[in-house]
Amino acid sequence: MAITKIIKVKANPKACIKYVTNPNKTNDKLLVSCVGCTEQNAPGVFNLALMGNGQKALDEQVVKAYHFIQSFATNDEVTPEEAHQIGMDFMKRTFDDKYAFVCSTHVDKGHIHNHFVMCAAARDMSGRKLDDNLSLLHKIRNTNDAICKEHGLSVIDKEKGKSKSYKEWLADKQNPTGSNKIKLRKLIDYRLSCYMLTHRKCLDIHSSVFELCCQTILKTPVEIETFFSPSIHLWTTCPKVISL
């Protein structure tokens, strides 16, 4: 399971709420829940909370709500009702009911997923808005993963390096050879390594230019060591300062 998108809603949230509560997607709205509002009065409740933040709270460029999407892998054995409860637990643990929101579970696609439309301003009408920062992103992921493990569901491995989108992760999960993007990246790496292995002259020219640049920046004589790096399967260079 993963949070695939966090969308900032700057337009009127009414259209977004209408989409996520579509009866054709939510078992005739049996999989729709609200906290701090109802489906019908949510836009008005959101506006009242936002107005506590100042006169420009409803301007077009102001974030009025957040649209979260929580997806489950197709190989996760989760029922629509369980997915909906997971979504409600996720919102409770992450935001502690401080912000009004609508939660809906969609079952019309190949995989079950939750939608949350949450007001950007607190329910206490103080006008205080959600701190949309890196700390929030970490909290969302950690809470999400913890709930997943409690329900025996899969989580995205926290591997170092370039992050993956949910679509890439799902493709890698279902296909041992990886997603198309991963296959392309591996092919490029392989072709590049073959080229570098058979074209050392190019590397020699690069080394000469690199040596001149290092001497100019460091203002001291250097020599360039050329070696093959097994970790990246490429010939590479490294400057070494010459002791005078």
Backbone as CSV, one residue per row, in Angstrom:
resi,resn,N_x,N_y,N_z,CA_x,CA_y,CA_z,C_x,C_y,C_z
1,MET,0.849,-1.189,0.000,0.000,0.000,0.000,0.879,1.231,0.000
2,ALA,0.373,2.331,-0.611,1.182,3.544,-0.660,0.312,4.758,-0.896
3,ILE,0.766,5.886,-0.381,0.144,7.149,-0.754,0.749,7.529,-2.092
4,THR,-0.051,7.503,-3.143,0.489,7.742,-4.472,0.491,9.217,-4.841
5,LYS,-0.465,9.954,-4.304,-0.546,11.368,-4.674,-1.003,12.208,-3.488
6,ILE,-0.445,13.396,-3.411,-0.929,14.416,-2.488,-1.165,15.656,-3.344
7,ILE,-2.413,15.967,-3.578,-2.785,17.034,-4.509,-3.295,18.247,-3.744
8,LYS,-2.733,19.397,-4.053,-3.205,20.642,-3.453,-4.403,21.159,-4.247
9,VAL,-5.496,21.404,-3.561,-6.719,21.871,-4.211,-6.855,23.375,-3.980
10,LYS,-6.717,24.133,-5.062,-6.837,25.594,-4.955,-8.185,26.099,-5.463
11,ALA,-8.877,25.283,-6.247,-10.215,25.639,-6.712,-11.221,25.282,-5.623
12,ASN,-12.489,25.504,-5.899,-13.530,25.139,-4.950,-13.518,23.622,-4.747
13,PRO,-13.401,23.146,-3.502,-13.319,21.695,-3.256,-14.585,20.927,-3.616
14,LYS,-15.647,21.625,-3.939,-16.942,20.972,-4.191,-16.847,19.936,-5.301
15,ALA,-16.163,20.281,-6.396,-16.051,19.353,-7.528,-15.241,18.118,-7.152
16,CYS,-14.198,18.327,-6.358,-13.360,17.221,-5.924,-14.150,16.266,-5.022
17,ILE,-14.937,16.838,-4.108,-15.751,16.031,-3.206,-16.803,15.246,-3.993
18,LYS,-17.377,15.891,-4.987,-18.384,15.223,-5.829,-17.771,14.027,-6.541
19,TYR,-16.537,14.177,-7.024,-15.875,13.073,-7.732,-15.596,11.898,-6.798
20,VAL,-15.026,12.170,-5.626,-14.613,11.068,-4.754,-15.806,10.343,-4.137
21,THR,-16.972,10.987,-4.069,-18.152,10.355,-3.480,-19.099,9.801,-4.533
22,ASN,-18.642,9.674,-5.753,-19.459,9.126,-6.842,-20.040,7.774,-6.426
23,PRO,-21.364,7.612,-6.439,-21.969,6.341,-5.999,-21.557,5.140,-6.843
24,ASN,-21.220,5.373,-8.115,-20.785,4.275,-8.980,-19.406,3.748,-8.611
25,LYS,-18.665,4.522,-7.833,-17.318,4.121,-7.435,-17.264,3.641,-5.983
26,THR,-18.296,3.938,-5.211,-18.241,3.715,-3.758,-19.367,2.817,-3.244
27,ASN,-19.831,1.874,-4.080,-20.929,0.973,-3.680,-22.129,1.772,-3.178
28,ASP,-22.593,2.674,-4.036,-23.745,3.525,-3.696,-23.521,4.308,-2.400
29,LYS,-22.296,4.776,-2.244,-21.890,5.636,-1.117,-21.856,4.916,0.235
30,LEU,-21.869,3.576,0.190,-21.709,2.833,1.435,-20.284,2.959,1.960
31,LEU,-19.352,3.312,1.066,-17.943,3.432,1.436,-17.519,4.898,1.492
32,VAL,-18.394,5.721,2.056,-18.117,7.156,2.227,-18.315,7.515,3.699
33,SER,-17.320,8.176,4.283,-17.414,8.628,5.680,-16.893,10.055,5.780
34,CYS,-17.366,10.766,6.779,-16.940,12.162,6.969,-16.629,12.416,8.440
35,VAL,-15.718,13.327,8.679,-15.374,13.778,10.030,-15.389,15.304,10.027
36,GLY,-16.148,15.892,10.929,-16.206,17.349,11.043,-17.097,18.007,10.009
37,CYS,-17.803,17.199,9.203,-18.680,17.732,8.166,-19.539,16.587,7.644
38,THR,-20.410,16.903,6.699,-21.131,15.886,5.950,-20.765,16.062,4.481
39,GLU,-21.125,15.080,3.683,-20.831,15.198,2.251,-21.477,16.449,1.668
40,GLN,-22.684,16.769,2.143,-23.434,17.893,1.583,-22.879,19.254,2.036
41,ASN,-22.508,19.369,3.318,-22.086,20.693,3.815,-20.570,20.877,3.846
42,ALA,-19.814,19.873,3.372,-18.350,19.950,3.429,-17.785,21.219,2.783
43,PRO,-18.228,21.603,1.573,-17.662,22.833,0.977,-17.870,24.062,1.853
44,GLY,-19.054,24.174,2.449,-19.330,25.321,3.314,-18.502,25.280,4.595
45,VAL,-18.357,24.090,5.183,-17.546,23.940,6.394,-16.095,24.282,6.099
46,PHE,-15.603,23.830,4.956,-14.221,24.135,4.560,-14.022,25.647,4.448
47,ASN,-14.974,26.322,3.793,-14.846,27.775,3.591,-14.852,28.528,4.920
48,LEU,-15.696,28.124,5.853,-15.748,28.778,7.160,-14.416,28.630,7.900
49,ALA,-13.846,27.432,7.852,-12.564,27.202,8.515,-11.458,28.026,7.860
50,LEU,-11.494,28.129,6.540,-10.463,28.871,5.801,-10.550,30.372,6.075
51,MET,-11.752,30.904,6.226,-11.937,32.345,6.420,-11.313,32.830,7.722
52,GLY,-11.086,31.934,8.650,-10.415,32.330,9.876,-8.955,32.669,9.656
53,ASN,-8.446,32.360,8.457,-7.044,32.615,8.140,-6.822,34.007,7.540
54,GLY,-7.910,34.754,7.280,-7.753,36.107,6.739,-8.671,36.358,5.561
55,GLN,-8.686,37.628,5.108,-9.598,38.018,4.041,-9.278,37.355,2.708
56,LYS,-8.010,37.006,2.494,-7.614,36.419,1.208,-7.617,34.890,1.248
57,ALA,-8.283,34.331,2.248,-8.254,32.878,2.443,-8.899,32.122,1.292
58,LEU,-9.802,32.778,0.556,-10.510,32.096,-0.523,-10.018,32.519,-1.901
59,ASP,-8.888,33.211,-1.958,-8.316,33.600,-3.247,-7.966,32.374,-4.076
60,GLU,-7.859,32.559,-5.381,-7.634,31.437,-6.301,-6.314,30.724,-6.053
61,GLN,-5.286,31.449,-5.599,-3.960,30.856,-5.431,-3.745,30.244,-4.046
62,VAL,-4.752,30.290,-3.214,-4.634,29.758,-1.857,-5.059,28.290,-1.838
63,VAL,-4.291,27.462,-1.139,-4.643,26.043,-1.004,-5.827,25.928,-0.050
64,LYS,-6.914,25.383,-0.549,-8.138,25.281,0.253,-8.344,23.879,0.827
65,ALA,-7.788,22.892,0.159,-7.947,21.511,0.622,-6.801,20.668,0.092
66,TYR,-6.679,19.482,0.658,-5.694,18.507,0.181,-6.428,17.230,-0.222
67,HIS,-6.035,16.706,-1.363,-6.627,15.466,-1.870,-5.555,14.378,-1.795
68,PHE,-5.736,13.439,-0.890,-4.803,12.318,-0.734,-5.386,11.085,-1.414
69,ILE,-4.515,10.278,-1.999,-4.945,9.004,-2.593,-4.105,7.890,-1.990
70,GLN,-4.765,6.919,-1.409,-4.113,5.794,-0.742,-4.454,4.525,-1.516
71,SER,-3.443,3.916,-2.126,-3.689,2.767,-2.998,-3.203,1.467,-2.380
72,PHE,-3.842,0.369,-2.780,-3.480,-0.962,-2.317,-3.034,-1.796,-3.511
73,ALA,-2.010,-2.591,-3.314,-1.512,-3.453,-4.393,-2.569,-4.497,-4.741
74,THR,-2.596,-4.912,-6.009,-3.605,-5.868,-6.462,-3.446,-7.224,-5.784
75,ASN,-2.233,-7.533,-5.323,-2.018,-8.828,-4.658,-2.250,-8.757,-3.152
76,ASP,-2.651,-7.603,-2.653,-3.011,-7.485,-1.240,-4.452,-7.976,-1.050
77,GLU,-4.643,-8.890,-0.126,-5.978,-9.406,0.141,-6.682,-8.489,1.134
78,VAL,-7.365,-7.491,0.591,-8.049,-6.515,1.427,-9.455,-6.298,0.869
79,THR,-10.457,-6.324,1.725,-11.833,-6.103,1.303,-12.107,-4.602,1.254
80,PRO,-13.137,-4.180,0.529,-13.471,-2.752,0.497,-13.728,-2.176,1.884
81,GLU,-14.396,-2.954,2.733,-14.702,-2.479,4.080,-13.429,-2.310,4.912
82,GLU,-12.504,-3.277,4.782,-11.240,-3.178,5.519,-10.416,-2.002,5.003
83,ALA,-10.397,-1.831,3.691,-9.648,-0.709,3.107,-10.192,0.620,3.616
84,HIS,-11.514,0.704,3.724,-12.134,1.944,4.209,-11.763,2.196,5.665
85,GLN,-11.780,1.141,6.482,-11.412,1.293,7.882,-9.943,1.683,8.027
86,ILE,-9.093,1.104,7.174,-7.672,1.470,7.174,-7.520,2.956,6.861
87,GLY,-8.295,3.425,5.899,-8.246,4.836,5.533,-8.649,5.744,6.679
88,MET,-9.699,5.374,7.382,-10.150,6.177,8.522,-9.120,6.151,9.652
89,ASP,-8.531,4.986,9.890,-7.477,4.888,10.920,-6.271,5.735,10.543
90,PHE,-5.926,5.715,9.257,-4.790,6.498,8.766,-5.012,7.995,9.026
91,MET,-6.194,8.492,8.723,-6.482,9.906,8.919,-6.498,10.268,10.403
92,LYS,-7.024,9.371,11.231,-7.084,9.626,12.674,-5.681,9.721,13.253
93,ARG,-4.817,8.773,12.893,-3.455,8.756,13.451,-2.600,9.888,12.902
94,THR,-2.837,10.263,11.669,-2.004,11.301,11.039,-2.422,12.706,11.452
95,PHE,-3.731,12.959,11.493,-4.205,14.329,11.714,-5.056,14.486,12.978
96,ASP,-5.358,13.382,13.663,-6.072,13.409,14.952,-7.385,14.196,14.867
97,ASP,-8.080,14.081,13.757,-9.385,14.730,13.554,-9.333,16.252,13.704
98,LYS,-8.163,16.847,13.487,-8.041,18.304,13.620,-8.566,19.041,12.387
99,TYR,-8.726,18.299,11.284,-9.191,18.901,10.034,-10.399,18.124,9.516
100,ALA,-11.415,18.843,9.077,-12.589,18.190,8.511,-12.203,17.496,7.200
101,PHE,-12.766,16.307,6.973,-12.426,15.599,5.736,-13.527,14.632,5.321
102,VAL,-13.470,14.271,4.055,-14.341,13.250,3.471,-13.459,12.096,3.037
103,CYS,-13.832,10.885,3.435,-13.076,9.685,3.062,-13.971,8.792,2.211
104,SER,-13.464,8.329,1.079,-14.236,7.419,0.234,-13.324,6.320,-0.296
105,THR,-13.884,5.128,-0.465,-13.143,3.993,-1.001,-13.696,3.646,-2.371
106,HIS,-12.823,3.659,-3.384,-13.240,3.351,-4.758,-12.955,1.888,-5.075
107,VAL,-13.955,1.239,-5.655,-13.831,-0.191,-5.981,-14.093,-0.460,-7.462
108,ASP,-14.095,0.590,-8.274,-14.440,0.425,-9.696,-13.232,0.126,-10.566
109,LYS,-12.037,0.168,-10.011,-10.815,-0.084,-10.783,-10.265,-1.467,-10.462
110,GLY,-9.105,-1.783,-11.054,-8.479,-3.078,-10.829,-7.924,-3.235,-9.438
111,HIS,-7.756,-2.141,-8.732,-7.249,-2.204,-7.357,-8.041,-1.231,-6.494
112,ILE,-8.236,-1.606,-5.250,-8.982,-0.765,-4.313,-8.111,0.411,-3.882
113,HIS,-8.714,1.595,-3.763,-7.960,2.757,-3.305,-8.883,3.727,-2.574
114,ASN,-8.283,4.463,-1.649,-9.025,5.447,-0.865,-8.730,6.862,-1.356
115,HIS,-9.742,7.698,-1.253,-9.588,9.131,-1.524,-9.944,9.898,-0.256
116,PHE,-9.165,10.920,0.038,-9.452,11.802,1.164,-9.424,13.244,0.660
117,VAL,-10.468,13.985,0.918,-10.469,15.426,0.644,-10.544,16.113,2.001
118,MET,-9.462,16.775,2.386,-9.345,17.347,3.726,-9.168,18.858,3.655
119,CYS,-9.880,19.562,4.495,-9.758,21.019,4.557,-8.344,21.407,4.978
120,ALA,-7.820,22.462,4.383,-6.460,22.903,4.684,-6.373,23.664,5.991
121,ALA,-7.527,24.075,6.548,-7.542,24.835,7.809,-8.211,24.013,8.906
122,ALA,-7.783,24.240,10.132,-8.236,23.440,11.274,-9.724,23.625,11.562
123,ARG,-10.320,22.602,12.195,-11.748,22.606,12.515,-12.092,23.604,13.618
124,ASP,-11.119,24.014,14.421,-11.411,24.893,15.557,-11.634,26.343,15.145
125,MET,-11.645,26.601,13.838,-11.920,27.926,13.282,-10.866,28.958,13.662
126,SER,-9.685,28.494,14.046,-8.589,29.412,14.379,-7.917,29.951,13.119
127,GLY,-8.185,29.318,12.000,-7.538,29.708,10.748,-6.187,29.050,10.554
128,ARG,-5.734,28.300,11.541,-4.435,27.642,11.445,-4.467,26.604,10.316
129,LYS,-3.483,26.690,9.415,-3.468,25.795,8.258,-2.440,24.682,8.434
130,LEU,-2.639,23.643,7.688,-1.757,22.480,7.736,-0.349,22.869,7.302
131,ASP,0.645,22.425,8.056,2.038,22.652,7.673,2.423,21.619,6.620
132,ASP,2.454,22.042,5.388,2.760,21.147,4.270,4.271,21.139,4.063
133,ASN,4.956,20.233,4.760,6.411,20.218,4.693,6.923,18.781,4.657
134,LEU,8.251,18.637,4.665,8.862,17.315,4.584,8.526,16.458,5.792
135,SER,8.396,17.084,6.941,8.046,16.360,8.152,6.684,15.681,8.008
136,LEU,5.761,16.375,7.373,4.427,15.806,7.141,4.510,14.593,6.223
137,LEU,5.326,14.687,5.176,5.473,13.573,4.243,6.024,12.336,4.943
138,HIS,7.008,12.534,5.829,7.573,11.409,6.581,6.520,10.809,7.512
139,LYS,5.726,11.655,8.141,4.695,11.179,9.055,3.646,10.374,8.305
140,ILE,3.274,10.852,7.124,2.287,10.147,6.303,2.790,8.755,5.943
141,ARG,4.038,8.686,5.493,4.583,7.389,5.084,4.727,6.443,6.274
142,ASN,5.267,6.924,7.369,5.483,6.065,8.537,4.163,5.537,9.092
143,THR,3.162,6.407,9.183,1.848,5.985,9.674,1.226,4.974,8.727
144,ASN,1.330,5.257,7.454,0.780,4.389,6.418,1.395,2.996,6.494
145,ASP,2.721,2.942,6.586,3.428,1.658,6.633,3.082,0.880,7.900
146,ALA,2.961,1.596,9.021,2.651,0.931,10.289,1.280,0.259,10.228
147,ILE,0.300,0.949,9.671,-1.047,0.381,9.564,-1.050,-0.803,8.600
148,CYS,-0.289,-0.679,7.518,-0.184,-1.778,6.546,0.305,-3.055,7.218
149,LYS,1.369,-2.918,7.994,1.964,-4.083,8.648,1.005,-4.699,9.652
150,GLU,0.225,-3.861,10.318,-0.758,-4.370,11.281,-1.811,-5.235,10.598
151,HIS,-2.095,-4.908,9.330,-3.116,-5.650,8.569,-2.494,-6.701,7.650
152,GLY,-1.186,-6.902,7.748,-0.530,-7.911,6.934,-0.443,-7.556,5.468
153,LEU,-0.402,-6.262,5.157,-0.341,-5.805,3.769,1.087,-5.417,3.400
154,SER,1.348,-5.345,2.114,2.693,-5.026,1.626,2.989,-3.544,1.784
155,VAL,4.271,-3.237,1.915,4.730,-1.852,1.976,5.875,-1.686,0.989
156,ILE,6.146,-0.449,0.607,7.253,-0.162,-0.300,8.546,-0.198,0.493
157,ASP,9.506,-0.974,0.025,10.791,-1.078,0.710,11.493,0.263,0.719
158,LYS,12.084,0.617,1.878,12.826,1.869,2.007,14.268,1.638,1.586
159,GLU,14.510,1.562,0.284,15.871,1.371,-0.208,16.498,2.718,-0.514
160,LYS,17.806,2.809,-0.272,18.515,4.047,-0.583,18.610,4.209,-2.090
161,GLY,18.686,5.460,-2.523,18.813,5.725,-3.944,17.597,6.460,-4.456
162,LYS,17.400,6.441,-5.747,16.308,7.167,-6.374,14.976,6.539,-5.998
163,SER,14.026,7.370,-5.592,12.730,6.856,-5.180,11.915,6.416,-6.389
164,LYS,10.900,5.588,-6.116,10.024,5.094,-7.170,8.624,5.640,-6.964
165,SER,7.912,5.794,-8.052,6.497,6.110,-7.944,5.761,4.828,-7.584
166,TYR,4.514,4.961,-7.156,3.739,3.758,-6.819,3.576,2.863,-8.039
167,LYS,3.384,3.457,-9.221,3.213,2.677,-10.442,4.448,1.831,-10.735
168,GLU,5.649,2.423,-10.565,6.894,1.672,-10.776,7.031,0.566,-9.745
169,TRP,6.728,0.908,-8.479,6.852,-0.087,-7.417,5.925,-1.268,-7.665
170,LEU,4.686,-0.968,-8.104,3.714,-2.020,-8.353,4.161,-2.905,-9.509
171,ALA,4.724,-2.289,-10.560,5.215,-3.062,-11.707,6.362,-3.958,-11.293
172,ASP,7.265,-3.454,-10.455,8.385,-4.262,-9.971,7.895,-5.401,-9.085
173,LYS,6.830,-5.130,-8.334,6.290,-6.134,-7.418,5.667,-7.291,-8.193
174,GLN,4.998,-6.960,-9.301,4.266,-7.967,-10.066,5.105,-8.610,-11.160
175,ASN,6.217,-7.963,-11.536,7.047,-8.480,-12.619,8.493,-8.563,-12.140
176,PRO,9.049,-9.768,-12.045,10.424,-9.927,-11.541,11.462,-9.145,-12.320
177,THR,11.206,-8.906,-13.623,12.178,-8.175,-14.445,12.055,-6.669,-14.258
178,GLY,11.042,-6.211,-13.520,10.916,-4.789,-13.234,10.034,-4.047,-14.214
179,SER,9.764,-2.774,-13.913,8.950,-1.941,-14.779,9.713,-1.582,-16.041
180,ASN,9.014,-1.040,-17.024,9.658,-0.641,-18.280,10.731,0.410,-18.038
181,LYS,10.497,1.297,-17.078,11.475,2.344,-16.780,12.749,1.734,-16.212
182,ILE,12.603,0.727,-15.343,13.770,0.053,-14.775,14.530,-0.692,-15.858
183,LYS,13.807,-1.368,-16.760,14.452,-2.098,-17.857,15.253,-1.146,-18.744
184,LEU,14.663,0.011,-19.053,15.340,0.990,-19.894,16.587,1.526,-19.213
185,ARG,16.498,1.790,-17.897,17.647,2.302,-17.155,18.795,1.287,-17.169
186,LYS,18.466,0.005,-16.985,19.478,-1.042,-16.981,20.128,-1.181,-18.363
187,LEU,19.300,-1.050,-19.421,19.830,-1.163,-20.781,20.794,-0.026,-21.089
188,ILE,20.434,1.198,-20.674,21.305,2.352,-20.897,22.621,2.175,-20.152
189,ASP,22.553,1.719,-18.898,23.769,1.499,-18.111,24.674,0.471,-18.783
190,TYR,24.062,-0.590,-19.305,24.848,-1.649,-19.944,25.520,-1.133,-21.218
191,ARG,24.747,-0.431,-22.051,25.306,0.098,-23.311,26.430,1.091,-23.032
192,LEU,26.236,1.929,-22.017,27.245,2.926,-21.684,28.523,2.265,-21.179
193,SER,28.374,1.224,-20.369,29.559,0.538,-19.858,30.328,-0.142,-20.983
194,CYS,29.600,-0.731,-21.945,30.258,-1.355,-23.103,31.020,-0.323,-23.921
195,TYR,30.397,0.835,-24.089,31.041,1.892,-24.869,32.320,2.361,-24.188
196,MET,32.251,2.581,-22.867,33.411,3.076,-22.150,34.544,2.051,-22.121
197,LEU,34.192,0.784,-22.069,35.217,-0.256,-22.046,35.982,-0.346,-23.359
198,THR,35.312,-0.026,-24.442,35.931,-0.154,-25.766,36.434,1.177,-26.325
199,HIS,36.252,2.237,-25.567,36.671,3.554,-26.045,37.450,4.284,-24.955
200,ARG,38.555,3.680,-24.543,39.386,4.295,-23.506,39.993,5.618,-23.950
201,LYS,40.170,5.814,-25.266,40.761,7.064,-25.744,39.893,8.250,-25.347
202,CYS,38.579,8.038,-25.386,37.666,9.110,-24.992,37.905,9.475,-23.528
203,LEU,38.128,8.463,-22.716,38.375,8.699,-21.297,39.707,9.412,-21.081
204,ASP,40.718,9.099,-21.925,42.010,9.777,-21.815,41.867,11.264,-22.078
205,ILE,41.066,11.632,-23.096,40.825,13.042,-23.397,40.100,13.701,-22.225
206,HIS,39.102,12.981,-21.697,38.354,13.500,-20.551,39.296,13.730,-19.358
207,SER,40.224,12.816,-19.139,41.149,12.925,-18.016,42.022,14.170,-18.126
208,SER,42.476,14.478,-19.343,43.324,15.646,-19.558,42.579,16.932,-19.230
209,VAL,41.336,17.013,-19.685,40.518,18.191,-19.405,40.217,18.279,-17.916
210,PHE,39.901,17.127,-17.322,39.598,17.066,-15.897,40.795,17.510,-15.059
211,GLU,42.003,17.094,-15.467,43.223,17.455,-14.751,43.449,18.958,-14.777
212,LEU,43.241,19.573,-15.937,43.414,21.016,-16.076,42.420,21.763,-15.190
213,CYS,41.167,21.292,-15.172,40.137,21.942,-14.350,40.475,21.844,-12.864
214,CYS,40.930,20.669,-12.435,41.267,20.468,-11.020,42.427,21.367,-10.598
215,GLN,43.432,21.483,-11.474,44.576,22.328,-11.153,44.163,23.786,-11.061
216,THR,43.231,24.181,-11.907,42.768,25.570,-11.899,41.981,25.866,-10.620
217,ILE,41.133,24.936,-10.224,40.291,25.149,-9.049,41.091,25.008,-7.760
218,LEU,41.888,23.923,-7.667,42.642,23.658,-6.449,43.919,24.477,-6.343
219,LYS,44.354,25.010,-7.489,45.569,25.816,-7.569,46.782,25.056,-7.033
220,THR,46.846,23.798,-7.356,47.971,22.948,-6.964,48.075,21.806,-7.968
221,PRO,49.262,21.297,-8.228,49.408,20.203,-9.197,48.632,18.963,-8.757
222,VAL,47.981,18.324,-9.711,47.262,17.079,-9.440,47.578,16.084,-10.542
223,GLU,47.397,14.830,-10.237,47.455,13.803,-11.268,46.149,13.020,-11.230
224,ILE,45.699,12.589,-12.390,44.401,11.935,-12.500,44.589,10.430,-12.556
225,GLU,43.990,9.744,-11.600,44.034,8.294,-11.586,42.805,7.760,-12.318
226,THR,43.017,6.847,-13.249,41.936,6.222,-14.003,41.818,4.769,-13.576
227,PHE,40.601,4.363,-13.222,40.422,2.990,-12.771,39.018,2.519,-13.118
228,PHE,38.818,1.214,-13.098,37.511,0.628,-13.379,36.772,0.414,-12.060
229,SER,35.562,0.943,-11.977,34.773,0.826,-10.752,33.791,-0.335,-10.889
230,PRO,33.981,-1.430,-10.146,33.064,-2.573,-10.237,31.640,-2.232,-9.794
231,SER,31.502,-1.265,-8.883,30.174,-0.955,-8.356,29.259,-0.349,-9.409
232,ILE,29.860,0.449,-10.322,29.050,1.060,-11.373,29.387,0.512,-12.750
233,HIS,30.346,-0.422,-12.802,30.738,-1.071,-14.053,31.193,-0.066,-15.109
234,LEU,31.952,0.934,-14.691,32.432,1.962,-15.611,33.862,2.348,-15.266
235,TRP,34.595,2.802,-16.283,35.878,3.450,-16.032,35.606,4.841,-15.505
236,THR,36.349,5.234,-14.510,36.127,6.546,-13.923,37.466,7.187,-13.565
237,THR,37.410,8.446,-13.150,38.629,9.178,-12.833,38.520,9.808,-11.466
238,CYS,39.688,10.044,-10.852,39.730,10.656,-9.519,40.993,11.511,-9.414
239,PRO,40.872,12.781,-8.995,42.044,13.652,-8.850,42.839,13.301,-7.594
240,LYS,44.145,13.380,-7.688,45.017,13.128,-6.530,46.033,14.255,-6.457
241,VAL,46.048,14.959,-5.320,46.963,16.094,-5.148,48.389,15.589,-5.021
242,ILE,49.298,16.210,-5.763,50.714,15.841,-5.718,51.404,16.651,-4.630
243,SER,52.011,15.962,-3.697,52.732,16.646,-2.610,54.012,17.255,-3.146
244,LEU,54.229,18.520,-2.847,55.431,19.211,-3.326,56.480,19.257,-2.239
